């Protein structure tokens, strides 16, 4: 079942995605800005910049094209995308709005090392080689510069011929402000909401380009916004608006104009588009490239749609007059798309350098390539439409997204329990989530609403009634306060939240533990959207972790009474939970009749049974009970729940892995006793749980087993079956998948305590040389250790690439170093 040791440890290959990998879609966009995705053919798709998901969308007339002319040779002009691939089974063929009938390049290959992507193009007709570099800045601990509503698009063109070449690279972009709509024939609909759209050519001292806006919408309207396509090049050619003609004249006139001499002819329109109509504009850069020379064609594509519904959906929002909308955070920095794009171009060298430093630190590891892909492949969740960042500073998240709206609102505590990526990369934003949970969503009894609604003047309802507290979510939130404190060293943050942290923990001890033995047996709502009854390992371990976190936080604040009380209950709880739920191999749910309540797991082997222990490892709380039992239990999860294929697996629930694929199911019943109606989702495969189990396996010494699970996940996300940058569960870009970041912490043996000013490393992999990225709330960089051939000892090295870690003590390889 376990792959060969050599294969698991040495697979450091960088996966690439040819044009045929249709599911490979690389998101471009900042935190809280939405995305545009770059496809494996080099096309721009899935335009999710209008404060809503928009999977499957394309933008009409929107593409880049190249024209190459050499003396004595026939000019060549093509769209900078590889060929469209079958099936070509549309009822009316490809509409001219798609530009499908224009010449394209022979081949493309997408290389994605998030947050940066490259597309390498190949074509037998072009006397030049073309490569695209695309990224939006992403810098740890710098959410502002990681939250720019723009993308850098750089086409690098190398003249591979023996003659000079005049090269024109032109970007065309439709003005979508107000919204587009299509009729059954694929035409732009005659009743589109857009209209009075304006395409302007603008030249400033540092940038020139197209600014696309509309005169129809007021500044506070949800449809208000603009886009820009800018460049710093001086030699330009511009067509502000394509031909406003009948039928398909627009595309014919543009292509003839572009291919004739590489110069675009502005048609002189000085009035906005008619009502229900819009225009497409084009911006070209002209360069002469000598044989063997490479030149860059730099563009910034930016957007500005500042207003969003002040709530989760239009049906769950603050409807008080004047409170219906709220601005995105990026609108507090930029007043237009032009400003955002100009900022990116003005600071491009610095922002690209810091992004490259992060990319190289992350991918320059000694860990297997598929492990780093698991980390990088889920970072886009933070910058997808799953998440949003408001002008009031709050960072919020759905669980995931449907194709066209958010899925499961409220920064759901029991789903976001699993996430680690935001906490380690942007801890200041993570702390805003804790403040919402504890300062706005905990009532006087200590009950926490596990879906945040109060800020939008709403209430979370469940089955028509006030929603219950989620046992795992509430207890996990307590543990996450501890994590945020240790990552940041911000004791004032802890002091601010501590009264309600105690309320929430004491609520659990009364509301769910009815007999006071430190084990919860009451009705326990949880992440499977049902209630568990009786003692069970999922919520039992979470209580243990919360008690130990509470004990440590109380001690840090000098609240000795609380520290002693929580420590005493934790010791009692550990012994009693082990006594009640241990079956000799793993931990089970204790019920007299497993079928007395629907949707239980009973004596099944639950993959999440040690979630609380995994979090305790990540946050530095150590083992919560007998180590040997914990080791046995997590290994049992792997033995019983990991499937080398799914050809005989019966699943009447949602299907995320099938046929020849490998994966970890949520529960199995190796000793029989499966309930008549087991808990919902029990036969499913969730990547977020796969990663958390793999992380725990590594902590308990089962490194090969952990690697086996991670490789299975990433093999499923291969660009053909699924998108490598979009792991789904109840929606696209699902928050739980960000549990993958825990793998880095476990493999590095990274421990952190910024409150004490210390961190340490103890790698779990057997290689003598080790390198990996690290980050805290104070700084980030690379840790390395290698064998000194003279002394025979391991020598550690800590490189700080960002932040201020001065004075921090680093313990590694039996030594201590002060930064």
C-alpha positions in Angstrom: 0.0 0.0 0.0 2.8 2.4 0.9 4.8 3.6 -2.1 8.4 2.8 -2.4 10.5 4.8 0.0 12.8 6.1 -2.7 9.8 7.3 -4.8 8.2 9.0 -1.8 11.3 10.8 -0.6 13.0 11.7 -3.9 10.1 12.9 -6.1 11.1 16.5 -6.4 9.9 17.0 -9.9 8.1 20.2 -10.9 4.8 19.3 -12.5 4.0 21.1 -15.7 0.7 21.4 -17.6 0.4 21.2 -21.4 -2.4 22.9 -23.2 -4.3 19.6 -23.0 -4.5 19.9 -19.2 -7.8 21.9 -19.4 -8.4 21.9 -15.6 -5.1 23.6 -14.8 -6.3 27.2 -14.1 -3.8 29.4 -12.2 -5.5 32.2 -10.2 -4.2 35.8 -10.4 -5.3 38.4 -7.9 -4.7 39.7 -4.4 -6.2 39.1 -1.0 -9.8 40.3 -1.0 -9.7 41.3 -4.7 -11.0 38.4 -6.6 -9.2 36.5 -9.4 -8.7 36.1 -13.1 -7.3 32.6 -13.9 -4.6 31.8 -16.4 -5.3 28.6 -18.3 -2.8 26.1 -19.6 -3.2 27.4 -23.2 -2.2 30.8 -22.0 -5.8 32.1 -22.0 -7.5 34.3 -19.4 -10.6 32.8 -18.0 -12.9 32.6 -14.9 -13.2 36.4 -14.4 -14.1 36.5 -10.7 -13.3 40.2 -10.1 -16.9 41.5 -9.6 -17.2 40.4 -6.0 -18.8 37.1 -6.9 -17.5 33.7 -8.1 -17.7 33.2 -11.8 -16.4 29.8 -12.7 -16.5 28.9 -16.4 -16.8 32.5 -17.5 -14.8 34.0 -20.3 -14.5 37.6 -21.4 -15.4 38.3 -25.1 -12.8 39.8 -27.4 -10.2 39.5 -24.6 -6.8 38.1 -25.5 -3.2 39.0 -26.3 -1.9 38.6 -29.8 1.6 38.9 -31.5 2.7 40.1 -34.9 6.2 39.5 -36.2 7.6 41.1 -39.3 11.1 40.7 -40.9 12.4 42.2 -44.0 11.8 40.1 -47.1 9.6 37.6 -45.2 5.8 37.3 -44.8 4.6 38.8 -41.5 3.1 36.3 -39.0 0.3 37.2 -36.6 -1.3 34.8 -34.0 -3.2 34.9 -30.8 -0.9 34.2 -27.8 -2.7 31.0 -26.9 -2.2 27.5 -28.0 -4.8 25.7 -30.1 -8.3 25.1 -28.9 -8.8 21.5 -28.1 -11.8 19.2 -28.7 -14.6 18.6 -28.2 -15.9 21.2 -30.6 -19.6 20.3 -30.2 -21.3 23.7 -29.8 -24.7 24.0 -31.4 -23.7 27.1 -33.4 -19.9 26.6 -33.5 -17.6 29.1 -31.7 -19.0 32.6 -31.7 -16.8 35.4 -33.1 -16.7 36.8 -29.6 -14.4 34.0 -28.6 -11.9 34.7 -31.4 -11.7 31.0 -32.0 -11.3 31.4 -35.7 -8.0 33.4 -35.4 -4.6 31.7 -35.8 -3.1 30.3 -32.6 0.2 28.8 -31.5 1.1 25.1 -31.8 1.7 24.3 -28.2 1.9 25.7 -24.7 3.1 24.6 -21.3 2.0 26.1 -18.0 4.5 25.9 -15.1 2.9 27.0 -11.9 4.9 27.7 -8.8 2.3 29.7 -6.9 2.3 32.7 -6.6 4.1 32.9 -10.0 3.3 31.2 -13.3 5.0 30.8 -16.6 3.5 29.8 -19.9 6.0 28.6 -22.5 4.7 28.8 -26.1 6.0 26.9 -29.1 5.1 27.5 -32.7 6.7 26.4 -36.0 5.7 29.6 -37.9 7.0 32.2 -35.5 10.7 33.3 -35.9 10.7 34.1 -32.1 10.2 32.2 -28.9 7.6 33.6 -26.5 7.1 33.0 -22.8 4.6 34.6 -20.4 5.3 35.4 -16.7 2.2 36.2 -14.7 1.7 36.9 -11.0 0.1 39.1 -8.4 2.5 40.1 -5.6 2.4 37.7 -2.6 4.7 38.5 0.3 4.4 36.9 3.8 3.4 39.3 6.6 2.5 42.0 4.1 -1.2 41.7 3.3 -1.4 45.2 1.8 1.1 44.4 -1.0 -0.4 40.9 -1.3 -3.9 42.5 -1.8 -3.4 44.5 -5.0 -6.3 44.1 -7.5 -4.0 43.6 -10.4 -1.8 41.1 -12.2 1.6 41.6 -13.8 1.7 40.0 -17.3 5.1 40.0 -19.0 5.7 38.5 -22.4 9.4 37.7 -23.0 10.1 37.4 -26.7 13.4 36.0 -28.0 14.5 36.4 -31.6 15.7 33.0 -32.6 16.2 33.9 -36.3 19.1 35.5 -38.2 17.2 38.7 -39.0 16.0 41.6 -36.9 12.3 41.4 -36.2 9.7 44.0 -35.4 7.4 42.6 -32.8 4.0 43.9 -31.7 2.3 42.4 -28.7 -1.3 43.7 -28.3 -3.7 43.1 -25.5 -7.4 43.4 -26.2 -10.0 43.8 -23.4 -13.7 44.3 -23.5 -15.3 46.8 -21.2 -17.5 44.7 -18.9 -18.6 47.4 -16.4 -22.3 47.0 -15.6 -22.4 43.3 -16.7 -22.5 41.3 -19.9 -25.3 39.0 -21.0 -25.7 36.7 -24.0 -28.5 35.5 -26.2 -29.1 31.9 -27.4 -26.9 32.5 -30.4 -24.0 33.6 -28.3 -24.3 37.2 -29.2 -24.1 40.0 -26.7 -27.7 40.4 -25.6 -29.6 43.5 -26.8 -30.8 44.0 -23.2 -27.5 43.8 -21.4 -27.3 45.8 -18.2 -24.2 47.6 -19.3 -24.2 50.9 -21.3 -22.6 54.3 -21.5 -19.3 52.6 -21.2 -16.1 54.6 -21.9 -12.8 53.4 -23.2 -10.1 56.1 -22.7 -6.4 56.1 -23.6 -4.5 57.7 -20.8 -0.8 58.7 -20.6 0.9 59.6 -17.3 4.5 60.1 -16.6 5.1 56.5 -15.6 2.4 54.5 -17.4 0.2 54.6 -20.4 -2.8 52.5 -21.4 -6.5 51.9 -21.6 -8.9 52.9 -18.8 -12.3 51.2 -19.1 -15.2 52.7 -17.1 -18.9 53.6 -17.4 -20.9 56.8 -16.9 -24.0 54.9 -16.0 -23.3 53.9 -12.4 -23.0 56.0 -9.3 -19.9 55.6 -7.1 -21.8 53.6 -4.5 -23.6 51.2 -6.8 -22.7 47.5 -6.8 -22.1 47.8 -10.6 -19.7 50.7 -10.2 -16.1 50.0 -11.2 -13.4 50.1 -13.8 -10.5 48.2 -15.3 -7.2 49.2 -16.8 -4.6 47.7 -19.1 -1.3 49.6 -18.7 2.3 49.5 -19.7 5.5 51.5 -19.2 6.7 51.1 -22.8 6.9 54.3 -24.9 6.3 52.9 -28.4 2.6 52.1 -28.4 -0.3 51.6 -30.7 -3.9 52.0 -29.5 -7.4 51.3 -30.6 -9.7 52.7 -28.0 -12.8 50.9 -29.4 -13.3 48.2 -32.0 -15.7 48.9 -34.8 -19.3 49.5 -33.7 -20.7 47.5 -36.6 -23.2 44.8 -37.4 -22.8 41.1 -37.4 -19.1 40.1 -36.9 -17.6 43.3 -38.4 -15.9 44.1 -35.0 -13.5 41.1 -35.2 -12.8 41.3 -38.9 -11.9 45.0 -38.7 -9.6 44.5 -35.7 -7.7 41.6 -37.1 -7.3 43.2 -40.5 -6.0 46.4 -38.9 -3.6 44.5 -36.6 -2.2 42.2 -39.2 -1.7 44.7 -42.0 1.2 46.6 -40.4 1.0 46.0 -36.7 -0.3 49.5 -36.1 -3.8 49.9 -34.6 -6.1 52.6 -36.1 -8.2 54.5 -33.6 -11.7 54.8 -35.0 -12.3 58.2 -33.4 -15.4 57.4 -31.3 -15.8 60.2 -28.7 -19.1 59.2 -27.2 -19.8 56.4 -24.7 -21.3 53.2 -25.9 -25.0 53.1 -26.4 -27.3 51.8 -23.7 -27.1 48.0 -23.5 -23.8 48.0 -25.5 -20.1 48.2 -24.8 -16.8 48.4 -26.5 -13.5 46.5 -26.8 -10.2 48.3 -26.7 -6.7 47.2 -27.7 -3.2 48.3 -26.5 -0.1 47.3 -28.4 3.6 47.5 -27.6 6.1 47.8 -30.5 9.8 46.6 -30.2 12.5 45.8 -32.6 14.4 42.7 -31.5 17.8 41.8 -32.9 18.9 38.1 -33.6 19.5 36.3 -30.2 18.1 39.3 -28.3 15.2 39.0 -25.7 12.9 41.9 -24.9 10.0 42.1 -22.4 6.5 43.4 -23.2 5.2 44.4 -19.8 1.5 44.9 -19.0 -0.5 45.4 -15.8 -4.1 44.3 -15.9 -6.0 45.9 -13.0 -9.5 46.1 -11.7 -11.6 48.1 -9.3 -15.0 47.0 -8.2 -15.1 48.5 -4.7 -18.6 47.8 -3.5 -20.0 44.5 -2.3 -23.1 43.4 -0.4 -22.8 44.1 3.3 -23.3 40.5 4.2 -22.8 37.0 3.0 -25.6 36.9 0.4 -28.3 39.3 -0.7 -30.6 37.3 1.5 -28.2 37.4 4.5 -27.2 41.0 4.7 -27.6 44.2 6.7 -30.7 45.7 5.2 -30.8 48.9 7.3 -31.0 52.0 5.1 -27.5 53.1 4.2 -26.0 49.7 5.3 -26.7 47.6 2.2 -23.2 47.8 0.8 -19.7 48.0 2.1 -16.4 48.5 0.4 -13.5 46.1 -0.1 -10.4 46.8 1.8 -8.4 47.6 -1.4 -10.7 50.6 -2.0 -9.1 52.2 1.1 -5.8 52.2 -0.7 -6.7 52.8 -4.4 -9.3 55.1 -5.9 -9.4 53.3 -9.3 -8.0 50.4 -11.3 -5.6 52.8 -12.9 -4.1 53.7 -9.5 -3.7 50.0 -8.6 -2.1 49.2 -11.9 0.2 52.2 -11.7 1.3 51.3 -8.2 2.1 47.8 -9.3 4.2 49.0 -12.3 5.9 51.8 -10.2 7.0 49.2 -7.6 7.3 46.2 -9.8 11.0 45.5 -9.3 10.6 45.5 -5.5 7.3 43.6 -5.4 8.5 41.0 -7.9 11.7 40.6 -6.0 9.9 39.9 -2.7 7.5 37.6 -4.4 10.3 35.7 -6.1 12.1 35.5 -2.7 9.0 33.9 -1.2 8.4 31.6 -4.1 12.0 30.4 -4.1 12.0 30.0 -0.3 8.9 27.8 -0.5 9.9 25.8 -3.5 13.6 25.6 -2.7 13.0 22.9 -0.1 14.4 19.4 0.3 10.8 18.1 0.8 9.2 16.2 -2.1 7.7 18.4 -4.8 4.2 17.1 -4.2 4.3 18.2 -0.6 5.2 21.7 -1.6 2.5 21.6 -4.3 0.0 20.7 -1.5 1.0 23.9 0.3 1.2 26.2 -2.7 -1.9 24.7 -4.4 -4.1 25.8 -1.5 -2.6 29.3 -0.9 -5.0 30.6 -3.6 -7.9 30.0 -1.3 -6.8 33.2 0.6 -7.1 35.2 -2.6 -10.1 33.5 -4.1 -13.7 34.6 -3.8 -14.0 32.2 -0.9 -12.5 35.0 1.2 -13.1 38.8 1.4 -11.4 41.6 3.2 -13.5 44.6 4.2 -12.8 48.3 4.6 -13.2 47.9 8.3 -10.3 45.5 8.4 -12.2 42.3 8.9 -11.1 39.2 7.0 -14.0 36.8 6.4 -14.5 33.6 4.5 -17.2 31.3 3.2 -16.4 27.6 3.4 -16.0 27.6 -0.4 -17.8 28.8 -3.4 -20.4 27.6 -5.9 -19.8 28.5 -9.5 -21.6 31.8 -9.0 -21.9 32.6 -5.3 -20.3 31.8 -2.0 -21.0 28.4 -0.4 -21.8 28.1 3.3 -21.3 31.5 5.0 -20.0 32.7 8.3 -16.3 32.0 8.6 -17.6 28.7 9.9 -15.5 27.8 12.9 -15.6 24.1 12.5 -14.3 24.3 8.9 -11.8 27.0 9.5 -10.5 24.9 12.4 -8.4 23.0 9.9 -6.9 26.0 8.1 -3.3 26.9 8.9 -2.1 28.9 5.8 -3.5 32.3 6.7 -2.3 32.0 10.3 1.3 31.5 9.3 1.4 33.8 6.2 -0.8 36.7 7.3 -1.3 36.4 11.1 -2.6 39.9 11.4 -5.6 39.0 9.2 -6.1 35.7 11.2 -6.3 37.7 14.4 -9.3 39.7 13.0 -11.1 36.4 12.7 -10.5 35.6 16.3 -11.7 39.0 17.3 -14.9 38.5 15.4 -15.5 35.1 17.0 -14.8 36.1 20.6 -15.7 39.7 20.7 -18.8 39.6 18.5 -20.1 36.1 18.4 -19.9 34.9 22.0 -22.9 35.6 24.1 -23.2 36.1 27.9 -23.4 32.3 28.5 -20.2 31.6 26.5 -22.0 30.2 23.5 -20.2 31.0 20.3 -22.2 31.3 17.1 -20.2 29.2 14.8 -21.2 31.2 11.7 -20.5 34.9 12.1 -23.6 37.0 11.4 -23.9 39.7 14.0 -21.7 42.2 12.2 -24.3 42.1 9.4 -27.2 42.5 11.8 -28.3 38.9 11.2 -28.6 35.7 13.2 -27.5 32.2 12.2 -30.5 29.9 11.9 -30.5 26.1 11.8 -33.6 24.3 10.8 -35.7 27.4 11.5 -34.3 27.9 15.0 -31.4 29.7 16.5 -28.3 27.7 15.5 -26.5 25.6 18.1 -22.9 26.0 19.1 -20.5 23.8 17.3 -18.5 21.8 19.8 -15.5 21.2 17.6 -15.6 24.7 16.2 -15.9 26.5 19.5 -13.1 24.4 21.1 -10.9 24.8 18.1 -11.3 28.6 18.2 -9.9 28.5 21.7 -6.9 26.6 20.5 -6.5 29.1 17.7 -6.3 32.0 20.1 -3.4 30.2 21.7 -1.8 29.8 18.2 -2.2 33.5 17.3 -0.6 34.5 20.6 2.4 32.2 20.2 2.8 33.2 16.5 2.6 37.0 17.2 3.8 37.3 20.8 1.0 39.9 21.1 0.0 39.4 24.8 -2.3 42.4 24.6 -4.3 40.6 21.9 -4.6 37.6 24.3 -5.6 39.9 27.2 -8.3 41.5 25.0 -9.9 38.2 24.2 -9.2 36.3 27.4 -12.5 37.0 29.3 -14.6 35.6 26.4 -12.1 32.7 25.9 -12.8 31.7 29.4 -16.5 32.1 28.9 -16.4 29.9 25.8 -14.4 27.2 27.5 -16.5 27.2 30.7 -19.6 26.9 28.5 -18.2 23.7 27.0 -17.6 22.3 30.5 -21.2 22.9 31.5 -23.2 22.6 28.3 -21.6 19.4 26.9 -20.1 17.7 29.9 -23.2 17.0 32.0 -21.6 14.8 34.7 -18.4 16.8 35.3 -15.9 14.0 34.4 -14.1 16.1 31.8 -15.7 14.1 28.9 -18.5 15.5 26.8 -21.6 13.4 26.3 -24.3 15.9 25.4 -25.6 16.8 22.0 -22.5 17.9 20.1 -22.9 19.7 16.8 -19.9 19.3 14.6 -18.3 19.7 11.2 -20.3 16.9 9.6 -23.4 19.1 10.0 -24.9 16.7 12.5 -24.8 16.0 16.2 -22.7 13.4 17.9 -24.0 12.0 21.1 -22.0 10.4 24.0 -18.3 10.4 24.5 -16.4 10.4 21.2 -12.8 11.1 20.1 -13.4 14.1 17.8 -14.9 16.5 20.3 -13.2 14.7 23.2 -9.7 15.5 21.8 -10.8 19.0 20.9 -11.8 19.6 24.6 -8.5 18.3 25.7 -6.6 20.6 23.4 -8.7 23.6 24.4 -8.1 22.9 28.1 -4.4 22.6 27.6 -4.4 25.8 25.6 -6.6 27.5 28.2 -4.1 26.4 30.9 -1.2 27.9 29.0 -2.9 31.1 28.2 -4.1 31.6 31.7 -0.5 31.0 32.9 0.8 33.6 30.4 -1.6 36.2 31.8 -1.0 35.4 35.4 -4.5 34.0 35.9 -3.3 31.2 38.2 -6.8 30.1 39.3 -7.9 29.4 35.8 -4.5 27.8 34.9 -4.8 25.4 37.8 -8.4 24.6 37.1 -8.0 24.0 33.4 -4.9 21.9 34.0 -6.7 19.8 36.6 -9.7 19.2 34.3 -7.4 18.4 31.4 -5.7 15.6 33.4 -9.0 14.2 34.5 -10.3 14.5 31.0 -7.4 12.7 29.4 -7.7 9.7 31.7 -11.5 9.4 31.4 -11.6 9.9 27.6 -9.0 7.2 27.1 -10.7 4.9 29.5 -14.1 5.3 27.8 -13.3 5.4 24.1 -10.1 3.2 23.7 -10.8 -0.1 21.9 -7.3 -1.4 22.0 -6.4 0.0 18.6 -8.1 3.3 18.2 -10.7 5.6 19.8 -14.4 5.0 19.3 -17.8 6.7 20.1 -19.5 5.3 23.2 -23.2 4.6 22.7 -25.5 1.9 24.1 -27.3 1.8 20.8 -25.6 3.4 17.8 -28.9 3.5 15.9 -30.7 5.3 18.7 -29.7 8.5 17.0 -29.2 9.0 13.3 -25.8 9.8 11.8 -23.3 8.4 14.4 -20.1 6.5 13.9 -20.0 4.2 16.9 -17.2 1.7 16.8 -16.0 3.0 13.4 -12.5 4.2 12.8 -12.9 8.0 12.3 -10.2 9.8 10.3 -10.8 12.9 12.4 -10.6 11.2 15.8 -7.2 12.9 16.5 -7.9 16.3 15.1 -7.4 17.9 18.5 -4.1 16.1 18.9 -2.9 17.3 15.5 -3.7 20.9 16.4 -2.0 20.4 19.7 1.2 19.2 17.9 1.1 22.2 15.5 0.6 24.7 18.3 3.2 23.3 20.6 1.0 21.7 23.2 2.5 18.2 22.9 0.8 14.9 23.4 -2.6 15.2 25.1 -2.6 11.6 26.5 -0.7 8.4 26.3 1.6 8.6 23.3 1.4 4.9 22.5 -2.3 5.0 22.2 -2.2 8.1 20.0 0.4 6.5 17.7 -1.7 3.3 17.4 -4.8 5.3 16.7 -3.4 7.5 13.9 -1.8 4.5 12.3 -5.1 2.6 12.4 -6.7 5.5 10.5 -4.2 5.0 7.7 -4.4 1.2 7.7 -8.2 1.1 7.6 -9.2 4.3 5.8 -6.6 4.8 3.1 -7.7 3.1 -0.1 -5.3 2.3 -2.9 -8.2 2.5 -5.4 -12.0 3.1 -5.3 -13.2 0.5 -7.8 -15.1 -1.5 -5.2 -15.9 1.3 -2.8 -19.6 1.9 -2.4 -20.4 5.5 -1.8 -24.0 6.8 -1.8 -22.9 10.2 -0.7 -20.9 12.9 -2.7 -18.0 11.5 -4.7 -14.6 13.2 -4.7 -12.4 10.2 -5.5 -13.2 7.3 -7.7 -12.0 4.4 -10.0 -8.2 4.1 -9.9 -7.6 7.0 -7.6 -6.3 6.8 -4.1 -7.5 8.6 -1.0 -8.6 8.5 2.6 -12.3 8.0 3.5 -13.7 9.8 6.5 -14.6 6.6 8.4 -14.5 2.8 8.1 -15.9 0.0 10.3 -13.1 -2.6 10.3 -14.8 -4.5 13.2 -18.3 -4.3 11.8 -21.0 -2.3 13.6 -21.6 0.2 10.8 -24.8 2.1 11.7 -27.9 1.7 9.5 -27.5 5.4 8.6 -23.9 6.4 9.4 -23.0 10.0 9.8 -23.4 12.0 6.6 -20.2 12.3 4.5 -18.6 9.2 6.2 -17.8 7.5 2.8 -16.5 10.7 1.2 -12.9 11.9 0.7 -12.0 15.4 1.8 -8.5 16.8 1.1 -8.6 18.9 4.3 -8.9 15.8 6.4 -6.4 13.9 4.3 -3.8 16.6 5.0 -4.5 16.8 8.7 -4.2 13.0 9.1 -1.0 13.1 7.1 0.4 15.8 9.3 -0.5 13.8 12.4 1.1 10.7 10.9 4.4 12.7 10.5 4.3 13.9 14.1 3.9 10.3 15.3 6.8 9.0 13.2 4.8 7.5 10.3 6.5 9.7 7.6 6.0 7.3 4.7 2.4 6.9 5.5 1.9 10.6 5.6 3.7 11.1 2.3 1.6 8.4 0.7 -1.6 10.3 1.6 -0.2 13.6 0.3 0.9 12.1 -3.0 -2.5 10.5 -3.5 -4.2 13.9 -3.1 -1.9 15.7 -5.5 -2.0 12.9 -8.0 -5.8 13.5 -8.2 -5.2 17.3 -8.8 -3.2 16.6 -12.0 -4.6 19.3 -14.3 -6.7 16.8 -16.3 -9.0 15.5 -13.6 -9.0 18.5 -11.3 -7.4 21.9 -11.0 -4.0 21.9 -9.1 -5.0 25.2 -7.5 -8.6 24.4 -6.5 -9.4 21.7 -4.1 -13.1 21.3 -3.7 -15.3 20.0 -0.9 -18.6 21.9 -0.4 -17.4 24.4 -3.0 -14.4 25.5 -5.0 -11.3 26.7 -3.1 -12.5 25.1 0.0 -11.1 26.5 3.3 -10.5 23.1 4.9 -7.9 22.3 2.3 -5.6 24.9 3.9 -4.8 22.3 6.5 -2.1 21.4 4.1 0.2 24.1 5.6 0.5 21.9 8.7 2.6 19.5 6.7 5.4 22.1 6.5 5.3 22.6 10.3 5.4 18.9 10.9 8.1 18.0 8.4 10.3 20.9 9.7 9.6 20.0 13.3 9.0 23.7 13.7 8.0 25.1 17.1 7.4 28.8 17.7 6.9 31.0 20.7 7.2 34.6 19.9 5.9 35.5 23.4 9.0 33.9 24.7 11.2 34.9 21.7 12.1 31.4 20.7 11.7 28.9 17.9 13.1 25.5 17.1 13.5 23.0 14.3 13.7 19.2 14.3 13.1 17.9 10.8 11.2 14.6 10.4 12.8 13.5 7.2 15.9 11.3 7.2 18.1 13.3 4.8 21.3 14.7 6.3 20.6 18.0 4.4 17.4 19.8 5.0 15.9 23.1 3.9 12.4 24.6 4.3 10.5 27.8 4.5 9.4 29.1 8.0 7.3 32.0 9.2 6.0 33.6 12.4 4.2 36.8 13.1 7.5 38.6 13.3 9.4 37.3 10.3 9.9 34.7 7.6 12.8 33.0 5.9 14.5 29.7 5.2 15.9 27.1 7.7 18.7 24.9 6.5 20.8 22.2 8.2 23.6 20.2 6.8 26.3 17.8 8.0 29.7 19.3 8.7 32.2 16.8 7.2 34.9 17.9 9.6 33.1 17.7 12.9 30.5 15.2 11.8 27.8 17.4 13.4 24.7 18.9 11.9 25.0 22.6 11.5 21.9 24.8 11.4 21.4 28.0 9.5 18.5 30.4 9.8 18.0 33.0 7.0 15.6 35.9 7.7 14.1 37.2 4.4 11.4 39.4 5.8 10.3 41.0 9.1 12.3 41.6 12.2 13.5 38.5 14.2 16.2 40.3 16.2 16.8 38.8 19.6 14.9 35.5 18.8 16.7 32.4 20.0 16.7 29.4 17.6 17.2 25.9 19.0 18.3 23.3 16.4 20.8 20.5 16.1 21.6 20.6 19.8 22.7 24.2 19.6 21.1 27.7 20.2 21.6 30.6 17.9 20.5 34.2 18.5 19.2 36.1 15.5 
